[in-house]
């Protein structure tokens, strides 16, 4: 790696990028500069026993000094927070903002990130003391507005009306909504709480039928209540354990999408252009990375140059409104096309890979995703373009033998006949509006999960991933 001349040598500190390079400087001090990036760090220096840390924001104006380091001194840097909204993803951009210097070469022994969720680029949903804060995705990209939801009924309605959407985000939202409802239950006994909770689960389960993460999250919350019920008869204690479970689901979703992104990054090459359909990014998850766009972000964080072509995704325009918005926020090159341009763009040789998300994946690898995905898969197969589905393990539904068993949500005709309040179709015209279609497994090159990459035969590889078998890795 070429090192620039001058007072500071600049290099990345994020893990798994370029290893642990040496730092050179002619100053007899250890200097950390963070410019305007919102970060937190802990820097441990075993040779001197010194620990330097700050939680958020720009560090103190004065240089942080650690004299007496030698060329064999080890420094352990741990990032506590991710970058703020609009942070650069490219390691080249990032390293221009951070610098470490010392009188002699300093060996980096390790870098790591903590397990707490990072300060996300986009906060899709957040648990607060007031209630559940949720970004209203119906208003994007022209208005960035957060709603404060103060009851489980409001959360259920927000899911149904697509204030929040995307299978992982729906699962997280449902878990938080149930925790909120449980906390507000006036039941004086565990039995009363359980009755209330069962009704809340029923309401939540009727919001969006296709997204399996919804039902996965509901069942996980039910299981936690059953487990706690066997340990205590105090309803207040059980309520707090349910809140803990919902927050664990939130944190695990962020970690899963990061892991998924790392696996998927290996499937993309430097300079690739990726076509995606709908929005399977930070907005479709708990935040930060996303699934399909998590693969793109993972590749970029690994130093690759990736561009995205986003289908507009009729009729709700998630590609045009949401995917383009969050990629532009993240300084990732994105071009929007209408859905009926995909074949032409593929034939022109402008697409290297297709990466989409999923709302439910059956045991045989058939995958339900936003309507129009099947059409994209057929076109990709025709033009010999790899077609990848990116979905966490929680989106797999191995109880279903094939995609024929996946329920397909039919939404209101007005989403097709109108754009907001503007009517496009003649009065009384017949409309079909299935929200999803199913892509058969033979059109899917691989399914990227947070546990590894599954390939055909999917009945075996998906089962192996769920059971923790090494068969499903990237080999």
Secondary structure as the mmCIF struct_conf table of DSSP 4:
data_model
#
loop_
_struct_conf.conf_type_id
_struct_conf.id
_struct_conf.beg_label_comp_id
_struct_conf.beg_label_asym_id
_struct_conf.beg_label_seq_id
_struct_conf.end_label_comp_id
_struct_conf.end_label_asym_id
_struct_conf.end_label_seq_id
BEND BEND1 UNK A 6 UNK A 7
STRN STRN1 UNK A 9 UNK A 9
BEND BEND2 UNK A 14 UNK A 14
TURN_TY1_P TURN_TY1_P1 UNK A 15 UNK A 16
BEND BEND3 UNK A 17 UNK A 18
STRN STRN2 UNK A 23 UNK A 23
BEND BEND4 UNK A 26 UNK A 29
STRN STRN3 UNK A 31 UNK A 33
TURN_TY1_P TURN_TY1_P2 UNK A 35 UNK A 36
STRN STRN4 UNK A 40 UNK A 45
TURN_TY1_P TURN_TY1_P3 UNK A 46 UNK A 49
STRN STRN5 UNK A 50 UNK A 54
BEND BEND5 UNK A 56 UNK A 58
BEND BEND6 UNK A 61 UNK A 62
HELX_LH_PP_P HELX_LH_PP_P1 UNK A 63 UNK A 64
TURN_TY1_P TURN_TY1_P4 UNK A 67 UNK A 68
TURN_TY1_P TURN_TY1_P5 UNK A 71 UNK A 72
STRN STRN6 UNK A 74 UNK A 81
TURN_TY1_P TURN_TY1_P6 UNK A 85 UNK A 86
BEND BEND7 UNK A 90 UNK A 90
HELX_RH_AL_P HELX_RH_AL_P1 UNK A 91 UNK A 95
TURN_TY1_P TURN_TY1_P7 UNK A 96 UNK A 97
STRN STRN7 UNK A 99 UNK A 101
BEND BEND8 UNK A 103 UNK A 104
STRN STRN8 UNK A 106 UNK A 106
STRN STRN9 UNK A 107 UNK A 113
BEND BEND9 UNK A 115 UNK A 116
HELX_LH_PP_P HELX_LH_PP_P2 UNK A 117 UNK A 118
BEND BEND10 UNK A 121 UNK A 122
STRN STRN10 UNK A 123 UNK A 123
BEND BEND11 UNK A 124 UNK A 124
STRN STRN11 UNK A 125 UNK A 127
BEND BEND12 UNK A 129 UNK A 131
STRN STRN12 UNK A 132 UNK A 135
TURN_TY1_P TURN_TY1_P8 UNK A 137 UNK A 138
BEND BEND13 UNK A 139 UNK A 139
TURN_TY1_P TURN_TY1_P9 UNK A 140 UNK A 142
STRN STRN13 UNK A 146 UNK A 149
BEND BEND14 UNK A 151 UNK A 151
HELX_RH_AL_P HELX_RH_AL_P2 UNK A 152 UNK A 160
TURN_TY1_P TURN_TY1_P10 UNK A 161 UNK A 162
BEND BEND15 UNK A 163 UNK A 164
BEND BEND16 UNK A 166 UNK A 166
HELX_RH_AL_P HELX_RH_AL_P3 UNK A 167 UNK A 184
BEND BEND17 UNK A 188 UNK A 189
HELX_RH_AL_P HELX_RH_AL_P4 UNK A 190 UNK A 205
TURN_TY1_P TURN_TY1_P11 UNK A 206 UNK A 206
BEND BEND18 UNK A 207 UNK A 207
BEND BEND19 UNK A 209 UNK A 210
HELX_RH_AL_P HELX_RH_AL_P5 UNK A 212 UNK A 229
TURN_TY1_P TURN_TY1_P12 UNK A 230 UNK A 231
HELX_RH_AL_P HELX_RH_AL_P6 UNK A 235 UNK A 265
TURN_TY1_P TURN_TY1_P13 UNK A 266 UNK A 267
BEND BEND20 UNK A 268 UNK A 268
TURN_TY1_P TURN_TY1_P14 UNK A 270 UNK A 271
STRN STRN14 UNK A 273 UNK A 276
BEND BEND21 UNK A 278 UNK A 278
BEND BEND22 UNK A 281 UNK A 281
HELX_RH_3T_P HELX_RH_3T_P1 UNK A 282 UNK A 284
BEND BEND23 UNK A 285 UNK A 286
STRN STRN15 UNK A 287 UNK A 287
TURN_TY1_P TURN_TY1_P15 UNK A 288 UNK A 289
BEND BEND24 UNK A 291 UNK A 291
HELX_RH_AL_P HELX_RH_AL_P7 UNK A 292 UNK A 301
TURN_TY1_P TURN_TY1_P16 UNK A 302 UNK A 303
STRN STRN16 UNK A 307 UNK A 311
TURN_TY1_P TURN_TY1_P17 UNK A 314 UNK A 317
HELX_RH_AL_P HELX_RH_AL_P8 UNK A 318 UNK A 318
HELX_RH_PI_P HELX_RH_PI_P1 UNK A 319 UNK A 323
HELX_RH_AL_P HELX_RH_AL_P9 UNK A 324 UNK A 329
TURN_TY1_P TURN_TY1_P18 UNK A 330 UNK A 331
STRN STRN17 UNK A 334 UNK A 337
HELX_RH_3T_P HELX_RH_3T_P2 UNK A 339 UNK A 341
HELX_RH_AL_P HELX_RH_AL_P10 UNK A 342 UNK A 347
TURN_TY1_P TURN_TY1_P19 UNK A 348 UNK A 349
BEND BEND25 UNK A 352 UNK A 352
STRN STRN18 UNK A 353 UNK A 356
BEND BEND26 UNK A 359 UNK A 359
STRN STRN19 UNK A 360 UNK A 362
TURN_TY1_P TURN_TY1_P20 UNK A 363 UNK A 364
BEND BEND27 UNK A 365 UNK A 365
STRN STRN20 UNK A 367 UNK A 370
TURN_TY1_P TURN_TY1_P21 UNK A 371 UNK A 372
HELX_RH_AL_P HELX_RH_AL_P11 UNK A 373 UNK A 382
TURN_TY1_P TURN_TY1_P22 UNK A 383 UNK A 384
STRN STRN21 UNK A 386 UNK A 390
HELX_RH_3T_P HELX_RH_3T_P3 UNK A 393 UNK A 395
STRN STRN22 UNK A 396 UNK A 397
TURN_TY1_P TURN_TY1_P23 UNK A 398 UNK A 399
BEND BEND28 UNK A 400 UNK A 402
HELX_RH_3T_P HELX_RH_3T_P4 UNK A 403 UNK A 405
BEND BEND29 UNK A 406 UNK A 406
STRN STRN23 UNK A 410 UNK A 410
TURN_TY1_P TURN_TY1_P24 UNK A 413 UNK A 413
HELX_RH_AL_P HELX_RH_AL_P12 UNK A 414 UNK A 417
STRN STRN24 UNK A 418 UNK A 419
TURN_TY1_P TURN_TY1_P25 UNK A 420 UNK A 421
STRN STRN25 UNK A 422 UNK A 423
BEND BEND30 UNK A 425 UNK A 425
HELX_LH_PP_P HELX_LH_PP_P3 UNK A 426 UNK A 426
TURN_TY1_P TURN_TY1_P26 UNK A 427 UNK A 428
STRN STRN26 UNK A 434 UNK A 434
BEND BEND31 UNK A 435 UNK A 435
STRN STRN27 UNK A 436 UNK A 439
HELX_RH_3T_P HELX_RH_3T_P5 UNK A 441 UNK A 443
BEND BEND32 UNK A 445 UNK A 445
STRN STRN28 UNK A 446 UNK A 449
TURN_TY1_P TURN_TY1_P27 UNK A 450 UNK A 451
STRN STRN29 UNK A 452 UNK A 454
BEND BEND33 UNK A 456 UNK A 457
HELX_RH_AL_P HELX_RH_AL_P13 UNK A 458 UNK A 466
TURN_TY1_P TURN_TY1_P28 UNK A 467 UNK A 468
HELX_RH_3T_P HELX_RH_3T_P6 UNK A 470 UNK A 472
BEND BEND34 UNK A 473 UNK A 473
#
